[in-house]
Amino acid sequence: MGKSPDKRAVLIAGPTASGKSALALQIAREQDGVVVNTDALQVYGVLRLLTARPSEVEMSEAPHRLYGVVSPAVRFSTGDWSRVAAEVIAGEAGRVLIFVGGTGLYFDALTTGFADVPEVPGEALAAAEAEIAGLDREERGRLIEARDPLMAVRLTAPDPQRVVRALAVLIATGRSLASFQDEGKRGLLDGFVLERIVLNPDREVLRQRIARRFESMFEHGAVEEVRALLSLGLDPSLPVMKAIGVPEIAAMLAGELGEAEAVERAVIATRQYAKRQRTWFRNRMADWNWIES
């Protein structure tokens, strides 16, 4: 499909605390654009500070979409985000869309798309889990090679999650997951003129920003956010319960950690997360425009 000059989008990726939101807001002001959240945790309510969502003042300066719109009690998947992002794209026709965040899979959904795999029913998933129960890595490899040789070639590391996924799709549909993956895919922004940016701060500068930002979060209400979240009695396995800062502050509130140690652990966890993000971007976005920030 040819690209239309009337359909423009700016994609801004980068590690946490790299200045993505500020750049997105600047572009939105200058180009009368719409900022669209492309971060897996900023979609959730309650944790405005800990997920570094834009402030109310910032959100009043340009239209912002998909921030704080999902209940923390929900498991919001990449597929869910793709669905609502598609609705935003359709609803903002003619405007410059600025997608900003740190979740690599969301950018994949925008640029390359995902295979259209039918939803797998719970009984198929349970059957697949039963098949691999007790198997070690080599045994899982042999199992998937016997059951689905097409996927076996792609599963160079036959970890339980990937093997279960492949088997469940096979059980539910009678087709290899590989066959779905090979079908034509289109990203949500197919036909758009795209500007792709990765913000890339100096490592030491980013380390300092992360420490200052979390200390500021802690001082300005992060503890109260976590206390409010814990009061909901949510399943601890939910994504929002694992957000950086939540386990550390929860442990502090339970008397298991002191304040200084909780802050230190959260800062370390954030730095480790930023490192993983950088690795993803280097591997998947090497041809984007990398900007020192």
Backbone as a ProteinNet text record, in pm:
[ID]
protein_1_A
[PRIMARY]
MGKSPDKRAVLIAGPTASGKSALALQIAREQDGVVVNTDALQVYGVLRLLTARPSEVEMSEAPHRLYGVVSPAVRFSTGDWSRVAAEVIAGEAGRVLIFVGGTGLYFDALTTGFADVPEVPGEALAAAEAEIAGLDREERGRLIEARDPLMAVRLTAPDPQRVVRALAVLIATGRSLASFQDEGKRGLLDGFVLERIVLNPDREVLRQRIARRFESMFEHGAVEEVRALLSLGLDPSLPVMKAIGVPEIAAMLAGELGEAEAVERAVIATRQYAKRQRTWFRNRMADWNWIES
[TERTIARY]
84.5	0	88.2	56.5	132.2	106.9	202.3	192	125.6	35.8	-34.7	27.7	58.3	114.6	17.1	-110.7	-210.8	-215.9	-141.1	-137.9	5	28.7	163.8	165.5	273.6	289.9	435.8	457.8	591.5	597.8	699.1	716.2	837.4	819	927.8	946.1	1056	1091	1213.7	1245.6	1363	1348.4	1459	1451.4	1377.6	1334.5	1265.8	1353.2	1291.1	1358	1445.5	1421.9	1504.4	1448.8	1330.7	1273.2	1172.7	1117.2	1025.1	898.2	838.3	710.1	724.5	835.4	858	871.2	943.8	958.3	824.4	747.6	616.8	525.7	526.4	442	487.2	617	669.6	622.6	633.3	590.6	439.9	365.1	219.2	178.9	246.2	216.3	249	365.5	411.8	330.4	279.9	214.4	66.4	11.1	-129.8	-157.2	-69.3	-77.9	-146.8	-160.9	-223.2	-118.8	-97.3	-0.8	-71.2	-14.6	-76.2	19.6	-26.5	56.4	94.4	225.2	277	361.4	305.9	373.7	276.2	320.9	230.9	178	247.2	201.2	127.9	155.9	88.5	-58.5	-101.9	-245	-328.7	-264.5	-340.2	-368.1	-481.1	-512.8	-436.2	-452.8	-396	-250.7	-163	-19.7	27.8	-20.2	25.1	173.6	215.7	354.7	450.5	422.3	517.4	534	433.7	448.6	490	512.8	560.2	465	333.9	237.6	250.5	217.7	218.3	126.6	162.8	82.5	-45.9	-138.4	-263.7	-234.8	-137	-101.7	-51.3	38.5	91.7	-19	-109.4	-216.4	-318.1	-319.6	-410.6	-354.4	-224.5	-159.5	-168.8	-210.2	-229.8	-314.2	-389.1	-469	-378.9	-415.5	-343.6	-442.3	-401.1	-488.3	-423.6	-507.8	-471	-383.1	-398.5	-328.4	-427.1	-394.3	-475.4	-617.7	-640.6	-777.5	-819	-725.6	-754.2	-749.5	-845.2	-846.5	-723.1	-661.6	-546	-581.1	-709.6	-752.6	-753.3	-722.1	-730.2	-590.9	-584.3	-460.6	-475.2	-407.6	-423.4	-311	-344.2	-243.9	-200.4	-97	-53.8	-165.6	-239.9	-353.8	-460.6	-485.2	-582	-536.6	-406.5	-355	-367.2	-335.8	-345	-487.6	-584.5	-724.9	-763	-730.7	-770.8	-686.2	-559.9	-477.1	-534.5	-584.1	-646.5	-767.2	-842.5	-957.8	-913.8	-804.4	-751.9	-707	-635.2	-586.3	-702.8	-808.8	-925.6	-997.8	-999.5	-1074	-1002.7	-873.2	-795.3	-746.4	-826.4	-788.2	-753.9	-643	-603.4	-509.9	-492.5	-403.1	-271.8	-166.6	-38.8	-47.9	-13	-17.7	123.9	142.4	273.8	266	320.7	320.5	447.4	431.9	548.1	542.7	655.1	658.5	781.3	784.5	900.6	872.3	752.8	716.1	738.7	845.3	885.5	779.5	705.2	604.2	493.9	463.3	361.5	409.7	538	591.9	591.6	616	605.4	464.1	364.3	225.1	198.3	260.5	239.9	307.9	427.9	509	502.8	499.1	502.7	379.8	310.2	191.2	224.4	121.1	136	52.8	90.1	11.7	-128.5	-227.1	-366.5	-398.7	-357.1	-376.7	-508.4	-595.1	-721.9	-697.8	-792.3	-780.7	-784.4	-693.8	-682.9	-768.9	-863.2	-947.2	-867.1	-919.3	-850.5	-821.5	-912.6	-891	-772.3	-750.3	-634.7	-505.6	-508.7	-391.4	-359.9	-464.1	-444	-387.9	-436.6	-387.7	-240.4	-201.8	-61.5	27.9	-19.1	58.8	77.2	-27	-17.8	84.7	93.8	188	333.2	364.2	505	538.7	439	463.1	574.9	674.6	784.2	894	879.6	980.7	1093	1216	1326.5	1339.2	1437.5	1451.8	1467.8	1553.9	1576	1449.5	1377.8	1254	1146.9	1140.9	1045.1	1080.6	1211.1	1254.1	1213.1	1229.5	1191.3	1040.2	966.4	820	770.5	819	769.3	817.1	934.1	983	892.4	843.7	755.8	616.4	567.1	429.8	417.7	515.8	506.4	645.2	693.6	830	852	747.8	763.3	801.7	735.7	767.6	896.8	928.8	1051.9	1173.9	1170.7	1282.4	1297.4	1186.6	1189.4	1214.9	1191.4	1209	1348.2	1447.3	1584.7	1605	1522.9	1524.7	1384.8	1361.9	1226.1	1184.1	1170.1	1128.8	981.5	936.1	799.6	691.5	705.7	600.9	581.6	691.3	680.4	631.2	675.5	630.3	481.3	438.1	295	212.8	260	188.1	174.9	285.1	282.8	189.3	198.4	113.3	-33.8	-62.2	-201.6	-265.3	-192.1	-244.6	-268.8	-175	-189.8	-312.9	-331.6	-446.1	-576.7	-578.4	-703	-742	-643.6	-673.4	-637.7	-553.5	-506.7	-399.3	-353.7	-251.1	-130.5	-14.6	106	100.4	149.5	161.9	246.5	344.2	430.4	350.3	245.2	165.7	91.6	47.4	-14.8	88.2	207.3	312.6	358.1	344.9	390.8	289.5	168	67.3	98.4	50.5	78.7	33.9	122	92.3	105.2	27.9	41.7	36.7	124.2	122.3	1.9	-30.6	-144.3	-125.1	0.1	28.4	67.2	24.9	48.6	-13.1	64.7	15.3	48.9	103.6	142	285.4	311.3	447.6	498.1	605.9	652.1	785.3	794.7	922	950.6	1063.8	1092.8	1214.6	1196	1299.8	1325.3	1451.3	1490.4	1575.8	1532.4	1612.6	1718.7	1840.3	1952.8	2044.3	2005.3	2089.3	2219.9	2321	2443.4	2408.2	2475.6	2440.5	2447	2552.6	2565.2	2461.7	2432.9	2328.3	2194.7	2166	2039.3	2033.3	2142.5	2146.9	2110.5	2165.2	2137.5	1992.4	1940.6	1800.6	1706.9	1735.5	1651.5	1647.9	1764.4	1770.8	1694.1	1715.8	1646.1	1495.4	1454.5	1311.2	1242	1303	1234.8	1231.7	1338.1	1337.2	1227.6	1207.7	1100.4	963.3	947.6	821	790.8	892.4	876.3	832	890.5	861.4	725.2	673.6	552.6	429.2	428.4	303	307	424.2	429.4	386.3	421.4	382.8	230.9	166.8	20.5	-42.5	18.4	-31.8	-29.2	81.6	93.3	-3.7	-17.9	-113.3	-254.6	-291.5	-423.9	-437.7	-330.5	-333.6	-350.8	-276.2	-284.2	-422.3	-488.1	-621.1	-725.2	-693.7	-787.2	-786.8	-686.7	-680.1	-664.3	-581.1	-566.3	-478.1	-494.3	-408.8	-264.6	-171.9	-33.3	35.5	-24.1	37.7	0.2	-90.6	-131.2	-14.1	-7.8	104.8	125.5	17.5	31.7	94.9	76.3	134.5	284.8	333.3	476.4	548.2	476	538.2	652.1	760	875.7	834.3	869.8	832.7	722.6	632.8	522.1	572.2	646.4	693	781.9	866.2	959.3	886.4	792.4	717.8	622.6	565.3	478.4	556.4	680.2	764.2	796.4	816.1	840.6	717.8	599.7	477	450.5	500.3	482.8	589.8	681.6	787.7	903.1	908.7	1015	1138.9	1122.3	1233.1	1226.5	1342.1	1344.8	1324.2	1297.4	1270.4	1388.5	1509.2	1626.8	1650.1	1630.6	1653.6	1547.1	1422.9	1316	1346.4	1390.1	1425	1541.7	1644.6	1762.8	1726.6	1645.1	1608.2	1527	1437	1355.1	1440.5	1536.8	1626.7	1708.6	1760.3	1837.2	1749.3	1626.5	1535.2	1504.4	1490.9	1462.8	1581.2	1702.2	1822.1	1834.7	1802	1807.7	1704	1585.7	1481.3	1525.5	1586.7	1635.5	1739.5	1822.8	1923.6	1856.9	1751.7	1679.8	1612.9	1558.4	1496.9	1599.4	1716.7	1821.5	1857.3	1868.6	1902.6	1796.8	1670.4	1560.7	1570.4	1586.7	1588.4	1708.1	1822.8	1940	1915.5	1849.3	1826.1	1714.2	1612.5	1492.5	1473.4	1547.1	1524.4	1654.9	1747.1	1878.7	1869.6	1765.5	1753	1668.8	1628.9	1556.1	1654.6	1602.4	1684.6	1719.3	1843.2	1886.9	1935.6	1880.2	1910.5	1965.6	2079.7	2132.1	2040.5	1999.9	1903.6	1951.5
-118.9	0	124.2	222.8	346.6	429.3	516.2	599.1	732	778.4	903.4	1014.8	1129.7	1240.7	1295.2	1260.4	1304.8	1212.7	1103.3	1008.2	1003	1076	1087.7	1045.4	979	939.1	950.6	989.2	995.3	889.3	803.4	697.2	731.2	742.2	779.5	669.6	595.8	491.6	535.9	457.9	488.5	429.3	416.4	362.2	455.8	402.4	483.2	600.5	715.8	838.5	902.6	870.3	926.9	1056.2	1099.2	1224.9	1209.6	1090.9	1062.9	1148.3	1153.4	1223.7	1372.5	1430.6	1573.5	1601	1514.4	1532.1	1514	1414	1390.6	1512.4	1571.3	1687.4	1805.6	1824	1932.7	1918.3	1797.3	1774.1	1792.9	1745.8	1760.2	1907.1	1989.1	2132.4	2195.5	2161.1	2224.1	2181.1	2058.3	2004.6	1974.7	2023.9	1998	1847.8	1774.5	1630.1	1571.3	1440.9	1364.1	1267.7	1270.5	1181.7	1051.4	939.3	809.1	724.9	679.8	599.4	466.6	437.6	313.1	244.2	243.4	183.9	93.2	-28.1	-130.3	-99.4	-19.8	8.9	141.9	235.3	364.4	357.7	243.2	228.6	214	172.2	141.1	265.1	260.6	364.9	345	435.6	436.4	483	418.7	446.4	555.5	676.5	785.6	814.4	827.9	863.2	749.8	631.2	521.1	474.8	496.9	460.7	580.6	695.1	817.2	863.8	851.9	907.1	1059	1121.3	1267.5	1326.8	1444.7	1511.1	1565.2	1606.7	1666.3	1792.2	1870.4	1992.5	1958.5	1861	1820.5	1767.5	1689.1	1631.5	1735.6	1850.5	1957.3	2039.4	2022.1	2102.9	2042	1916.5	1848.2	1724.5	1678.3	1556.9	1437.1	1360.6	1238.2	1122	1009.3	893.2	770.9	686.7	556.2	566.8	672.3	686.3	663.8	569.6	548.2	505	433.4	400.4	257.6	178.2	37.3	13.1	-62.7	-97.8	-179.9	-154.2	-235.1	-381.7	-413	-551.8	-632.9	-567.6	-630.9	-670.5	-785	-822.9	-772.2	-664.5	-596.6	-641.4	-721.1	-783.9	-692.1	-735	-663.1	-660.4	-770.9	-773.1	-672.7	-658.1	-559.1	-418.7	-392.6	-259.5	-235.6	-334.7	-319.9	-284.3	-347.5	-321.2	-176.5	-128.5	8	110.9	76.6	168.2	183.8	74.6	82	175.1	172.2	261.3	406.9	433.4	570	617.3	531.7	568.2	604.5	524.4	551.4	678.5	703.2	817.9	950.1	947.4	1071.3	1094.9	1055	1068.8	1213.2	1230.2	1363.2	1435	1382.1	1446.6	1369.2	1439.3	1373.4	1293.2	1167	1079.9	1061.7	1084.6	1070.2	955.8	841	723.2	725.3	721.1	736.6	636.6	569.1	473.8	385.9	287.7	201.8	55.2	21.6	-118.7	-160.7	-236.2	-271.4	-343.2	-435.4	-510.9	-420.3	-313.2	-220.4	-154	-119.2	-61.6	-164	-291.1	-396.4	-401	-388.6	-390	-275.6	-161.2	-45.2	-59.7	-116.1	-114.4	-241.7	-356.5	-482.5	-569.2	-549.4	-628.6	-766	-835.3	-969.1	-1068.3	-1193.3	-1298.6	-1301.8	-1325.2	-1330.5	-1472.5	-1503	-1636.6	-1640.2	-1737.8	-1746.9	-1759.8	-1711	-1722.3	-1869.9	-1906.2	-2045.7	-2067.6	-2162.8	-2187.2	-2245.6	-2226.8	-2270.7	-2418.9	-2500.1	-2645.6	-2687	-2617.4	-2647	-2608.7	-2496	-2451.9	-2551.3	-2597.1	-2693.9	-2825.5	-2867.3	-2991.8	-2979.3	-2863.5	-2841	-2839.7	-2775.2	-2771.1	-2911.4	-2993.6	-3130.7	-3211.7	-3183.5	-3258.1	-3233.1	-3112.2	-3081.8	-3093.5	-3123.3	-3130.7	-3229.6	-3185.3	-3272	-3291.6	-3233.5	-3251.1	-3149.1	-3192	-3096.6	-3034.6	-2947.9	-2874.7	-2967.7	-3066.9	-3157.9	-3236.5	-3278.9	-3354.3	-3266.6	-3140.5	-3049	-3030.8	-3022.3	-3008.6	-3127.3	-3246.8	-3367.2	-3373.5	-3331.2	-3334.7	-3242.4	-3118.2	-3024.3	-3063.8	-3127.2	-3174.3	-3284.5	-3370	-3478.7	-3428	-3332.5	-3285	-3176.6	-3087.1	-2972	-2936.8	-3011.4	-2988.1	-2847.9	-2785.1	-2648.7	-2551.9	-2563.9	-2475.6	-2516.2	-2644.8	-2691.8	-2620.5	-2594.3	-2523.9	-2383.5	-2321.9	-2182.8	-2172.7	-2281.5	-2279.1	-2330	-2248.2	-2287.9	-2298.7	-2226.1	-2237.5	-2281.4	-2413	-2463	-2444.6	-2318.4	-2292.5	-2330.4	-2354.5	-2403.1	-2313.9	-2182.7	-2092.5	-2101.8	-2103.5	-2108.3	-2244.3	-2348.8	-2481.8	-2497.8	-2453.5	-2460.4	-2381.1	-2260.6	-2178.7	-2252.1	-2308.7	-2379.6	-2500	-2579.1	-2697.5	-2659.4	-2554.4	-2513.7	-2470.5	-2394.9	-2353.5	-2475.5	-2569.2	-2691.6	-2770.3	-2785.2	-2859.7	-2789.9	-2656.8	-2582.2	-2569.1	-2559.1	-2527.5	-2638.2	-2732.7	-2834.8	-2783.6	-2659.8	-2598.7	-2558.8	-2559.4	-2512.7	-2362.2	-2318.1	-2173.7	-2110	-2184	-2131.6	-2092.8	-2167.8	-2137	-2004.9	-1974.8	-1844.9	-1733.6	-1758.7	-1658	-1625	-1719.9	-1698.6	-1624.7	-1610.8	-1539.6	-1389.8	-1321.6	-1178.9	-1099.3	-1007.6	-922.1	-776.2	-691.1	-548.2	-476.6	-379.8	-301.9	-209.1	-162.8	-72.1	58	95.5	221.2	197.1	85.1	59.2	171.7	228.6	339.3	476.2	481.4	609	645.8	774.3	824.7	827.7	756.8	739.8	809.4	874.4	922.6	839.3	770.2	675.3	722.8	741	798.9	708.1	687.9	624.1	724.1	760.4	848.2	763.4	812.6	732.3	815.7	836	915.4	843.6	922	865.2	778.4	664.5	568.1	629.9	704.6	761.9	871	948.5	1050.6	984.9	874.3	804.9	748.4	693.3	640.7	749.5	867.1	977.4	1022.8	1029.3	1069	970.6	841.8	739.5	756.2	777.4	793.8	917.4	1029.7	1153.9	1139.5	1075.1	1064.3	977.8	864.5	779.6	846.1	913.6	984	1088.8	1157.8	1256.8	1190.3	1076.4	1001.6	965.2	917.3	873	989	1104.9	1222.5	1282.8	1260.8	1332.4	1244.2	1126.7	1052	908.2	854.2	715.2	618.1	649.9	561.7	556.2	671.8	675.8	599.5	607.1	531.1	381.5	334.7	191.1	150.6	234.6	203.2	190.8	281.8	275.9	149.8	112.9	-8.1	-131.9	-140.7	-257	-269.6	-158	-161.1	-228.2	-243.7	-307.5	-459.4	-514.3	-659.2	-737.2	-689	-750.5	-874.3	-959.3	-1076.2	-1027.6	-1074.3	-1026.7	-1060.5	-1149.8	-1184	-1086.4	-993.3	-897.3	-807.6	-764.2	-680.5	-556.3	-490.4	-365.4	-388.3	-507.3	-537.2	-560.3	-581.1	-604.6	-480.7	-370	-246.7	-206.7	-159.5	-121.7	-17.6	-43.1	44.2	-13.3	-89.7	-146.7	-252.3	-355.5	-454.4	-392.9	-298	-237.2	-153.1	-71.3	12.2	-73.4	-177	-267.5	-334	-374.5	-435.5	-334.8	-210.3	-106.1	-85.8	-80.9	-62	-179.5	-297.7	-416.7	-426.3	-329.4	-330.4	-422.2	-469.9	-562.8	-491.5	-366.8	-285.7	-146.9	-85.4	53.7	141.4	269.4	361.5	369.6	386.3	401.6	276.6	159	35.3	15.1	53.6	41.2	128.6	251.5	341.8	285.2	238.8	185.5	66.1	-24.9	-143.3	-104.2	-8.5	33.9	102.6	182.3	248.8	144.8	44.8	-62.1	-137.1	-169.8	-241.4	-158.2	-26.6	61.1	64.6	71.4	71.4	-59.3	-170.6	-300	-306.1	-249.6	-245	-159.5	-45.4	41.7	-30	-110	-186	-286.2	-354.3	-449.5	-377.2	-258.3	-181.8	-144.7	-97.9	-61.6	-180.9	-297.6	-417.3	-446	-436.7	-459	-360.3	-231.3	-129.1	-147.3	-183.6	-205.5	-321.6	-426	-544.4	-525.8	-448.6	-440.1	-305.6	-202.6	-68.6	-3.9	-84.3	-32	68.2	56.1	145.5	269.7	288.6	408.8	524.8	644.4	762.9	771.5	742.9	742.3	882.7	936	1072.5	1071.4	1134.6	1150.7	1248.2	1213.3	1298.9	1325.9
0	0	0	-84.1	-86.8	38.1	66.5	185.4	149.7	235.8	212.6	294.4	234.7	311.5	415.7	401.3	499.6	621.4	614.9	726.8	779.2	888.9	942.7	1088.4	1126.4	1265.8	1305.2	1429	1486.8	1595.2	1589.8	1688.5	1773.1	1904.1	1994.5	2097.6	2084	2179.3	2258.3	2361.2	2441.5	2579.4	2651.5	2787	2880.7	2992.5	3091.7	3135.2	3156.7	3201.8	3095.4	2968.3	2861.5	2804.1	2850.8	2802.9	2690.8	2675	2564.3	2571.3	2689.5	2702.6	2673.5	2718.4	2694.5	2545.1	2473.4	2329	2259.1	2300.6	2239.3	2256.9	2376	2401.3	2316.1	2302.6	2220	2075.5	2021.6	1883.7	1869.8	1968.6	1963.3	1961.3	2040.4	2041.9	1906.1	1853.3	1729.4	1608	1608.6	1489.3	1509.8	1620.5	1651.6	1648.8	1717	1713.9	1835.5	1832.3	1939.9	1995.5	2126	2190.3	2228	2186.6	2213.9	2298.2	2412.3	2501.8	2437.9	2441.5	2386	2494	2614.5	2729.6	2803	2833.4	2886.6	3025.4	3105	3240.3	3251.3	3161.8	3170	3129.1	3076.1	3045.2	3171.8	3281.7	3403.5	3488	3556.6	3652.2	3781.9	3875.5	4010.6	4012.2	3936.3	3949.1	3852.5	3868.9	3782	3802.9	3928.7	3956.5	3922.5	3973.8	3958.3	3813.9	3731.1	3589.7	3505.1	3571.2	3503.4	3393.7	3419.4	3325.6	3321.4	3207.9	3202	3309.5	3357.2	3459.8	3398.7	3484	3436.4	3355.4	3399	3326.3	3186.8	3178.3	3047.6	2957.6	3014.2	2932.7	2887.8	2956.5	2916.2	2800	2770.6	2667.9	2528.3	2521.3	2392.6	2419.5	2320.1	2341.5	2370.8	2473.3	2509.4	2508.4	2456.9	2447.5	2513.6	2572.3	2629.5	2754.3	2829.5	2957.2	3072	3160.9	3280.2	3253.5	3144	3103.2	3138.6	3194.2	3222.3	3373.1	3423.2	3564.8	3600.6	3715.9	3756.2	3779.6	3787.8	3808.5	3678.9	3566.3	3434.4	3385.6	3317.9	3246.5	3102.8	3073.6	2944.3	2852.4	2751.7	2666.6	2552.5	2482	2362.2	2259	2249.1	2158.1	2196.6	2327.5	2374.2	2336	2358.5	2324.2	2174.1	2093.7	1948.3	1906.5	1971.3	1936.9	1966.1	2086.3	2121	2046.4	2016.9	1938	1797.7	1741.1	1608.7	1611.1	1720.6	1733.5	1741	1813.2	1821	1683	1611.6	1478	1385.8	1391	1306.6	1350.3	1480.5	1532.9	1520.4	1493.1	1483.5	1340.9	1244.1	1103.4	1070.3	999.4	956.9	1051.6	1172.3	1269.3	1277.6	1316.7	1338.4	1467.9	1460.9	1577.8	1630.7	1760.3	1821.8	1921.2	1883.9	1970.2	2055	2185.9	2273.4	2387.4	2411.9	2522	2515.2	2604.3	2613.4	2591.3	2540.8	2522	2377.1	2355	2220.2	2139.4	2202	2128.3	2074.2	2144.5	2094.3	1965.1	1960.2	1836.9	1724.7	1757.5	1656.2	1600	1687.6	1642.2	1545	1569.8	1484.2	1349.3	1348.6	1227	1144	1209.3	1133.9	1155.7	1265.2	1293	1348	1388.4	1444.7	1365.3	1377.2	1313.2	1373.9	1287.7	1332	1379.2	1502.1	1557.7	1634.1	1606.4	1679.8	1830.3	1907.6	2053.1	2093.3	2181.8	2224.5	2348.6	2344.9	2462	2577.6	2697.5	2818.2	2821.1	2765.6	2770.7	2683.5	2571.3	2486.5	2557.8	2626.9	2702.9	2814.1	2882.2	2990.6	2937	2822.6	2762.6	2724.6	2670.4	2633.4	2756.5	2862.5	2986.7	3043.1	3031.9	3081.8	3001.4	2871.9	2787.2	2826	2870.4	2899.2	3047.6	3128.7	3273.5	3303.8	3376.1	3418	3315.5	3196.4	3092.3	3108	3081.7	3082.8	2943.6	2926.5	2800.5	2680.6	2691	2578.1	2545.2	2647.9	2626.1	2562	2603.5	2539.7	2392.3	2362.9	2224.2	2139.5	2194.4	2120	2100.8	2203.4	2194.3	2083.2	2083.4	1983.1	1843.8	1834	1703.4	1649.5	1739	1696.1	1662.2	1743	1724.7	1617.8	1613.3	1523.2	1470.2	1371.4	1321.8	1266.6	1211.9	1160.3	1272.1	1386.8	1499.2	1566.5	1562.8	1627.5	1569.7	1439.3	1375	1432.4	1471.4	1519.7	1669.6	1741.1	1886.5	1921.4	1893.4	1925.6	2076.3	2151.7	2298.3	2340.4	2350.3	2377.9	2524.6	2564.8	2703.1	2719	2841.9	2862.9	2803.1	2819.2	2772.1	2621.5	2546.4	2401	2350.9	2415.8	2375	2403.8	2519.9	2553	2452	2417.2	2319.6	2185.7	2138.4	2010.1	2014.9	2122	2133.8	2146.2	2222.7	2244.2	2112.1	2030.8	1900.1	1812.4	1814.5	1734.7	1778.8	1909.3	1963	1926.6	1939.1	1918.8	1772.7	1683.2	1543.2	1445.4	1489.5	1396.8	1302.6	1323.2	1238.7	1323.1	1260.1	1327.4	1347.7	1461.9	1485.9	1376.7	1324.7	1218.5	1094.9	1066.5	947.5	963.8	1084.8	1109.9	1099.4	1154.3	1152.6	1011.4	920.7	783.5	697.4	746	668.7	668.1	568.1	554.4	676	717.2	831.8	788.9	853.6	830.2	965.3	982.2	1103.9	1108	1225.6	1241.6	1164.8	1140.9	1071.5	925.5	869.8	728.4	645.7	553.2	471.7	526.5	649.6	710.3	673.7	664.2	659	803.3	831.3	968.7	992.8	1107.8	1160.9	1285	1286.5	1394.1	1472.5	1601.6	1687	1806.7	1838.2	1964.4	2041.8	2160.8	2246	2315.9	2315.1	2361.9	2452.6	2579	2668.3	2701.9	2738.1	2792.6	2912.9	2925.7	3030.4	3171	3199.3	3333	3356.2	3254.1	3265.4	3296.8	3227.3	3250.7	3392.1	3439.5	3576.5	3677.3	3657.6	3749.1	3739.4	3617.2	3598.7	3668.3	3652.8	3714.5	3865.1	3925.6	4071	4114.6	4046	4084.3	4066.3	3956.9	3930.6	4034.6	4070.3	4167.7	4305.1	4341.6	4470.3	4472.2	4359.7	4350.3	4358.6	4289.8	4298.8	4443.4	4511.8	4650.4	4739.1	4715.7	4799	4768.9	4648.6	4605.7	4591	4653.8	4657.7	4613.8	4578.4	4533.6	4643	4767.9	4878.7	4890.8	4876.9	4884.5	4767.5	4650.4	4535.6	4564.4	4617.3	4645	4755.1	4855.1	4962	4904.2	4812.3	4748.8	4664.3	4594.1	4511.7	4598.3	4706.7	4795	4858.8	4879.5	4942.3	4853.6	4724.3	4631.1	4643.3	4712.5	4731.2	4603	4512.6	4381.2	4385	4283.7	4264.4	4247.5	4328.7	4318.9	4187.4	4106.4	3978.1	3866.4	3894	3791.5	3752.4	3625.5	3581.6	3666.5	3704.6	3778.9	3916.4	3973	4103.4	4095.5	3972.4	3953.4	3901.3	3886.4	3837.8	3929.9	3872.1	3953.9	4057.2	4180	4289.9	4376.1	4315	4392.7	4491.6	4448.8	4547.4	4654	4614.8	4709.6	4814	4769.3	4863.9	4947.2	4885.7	4961.5	5073.8	5044.8	5148.3	5258.5	5220.8	5320.8	5410	5347.9	5424.8	5518.8	5479.9	5564.4	5672.6	5673.7	5773.4	5740.1	5616.9	5576.9	5524.3	5481	5430.9	5492.7	5510.6	5548.3	5426.5	5448.6	5337.4	5241	5293	5207	5123.2	5184.3	5110	5003.2	5033.1	4933.6	4812.2	4836.9	4726.9	4646.8	4716.6	4648.8	4560.6	4612.1	4533.8	4411.1	4427.1	4313.9	4207.5	4250.2	4154.8	4078.5	4149	4083.5	3983.8	4023.9	3933.9	3809.4	3827.1	3712.9	3617.8	3672.8	3588.3	3510.9	3574.8	3506.2	3394.3	3420.3	3318.5	3200	3228	3121.1	3035.7	3099.1	3025.5	2931.6	2979.3	2893.3	2776.1	2804.8	2697	2590.2	2632.3	2536.7	2447.4	2509	2432.4	2327.2	2365.9	2270.7	2155.3	2187.6	2083.6	1989.6	2045.1	1959.3	1863	1912	1829	1727.9	1763.8	1680.5	1610.1	1652.3	1598.1	1552.7	1507.3	1469.5	1355.1	1270.2	1155.3	1185.3	1311	1347.9	1365.4	1384.4	1407.6	1556.8	1590.5	1730.8	1768.1	1876.1	1917.8	2060.3	2079.9	2215.1	2288.8	2409.2	2480.6	2622.8
[MASK]
+++++++++++++++++++++++++++++++++++++++++++++++++++++++++++++++++++++++++++++++++++++++++++++++++++++++++++++++++++++++++++++++++++++++++++++++++++++++++++++++++++++++++++++++++++++++++++++++++++++++++++++++++++++++++++++++++++++++++++++++++++++++++++++++++++++++++++++++++++++++++++++++++++++

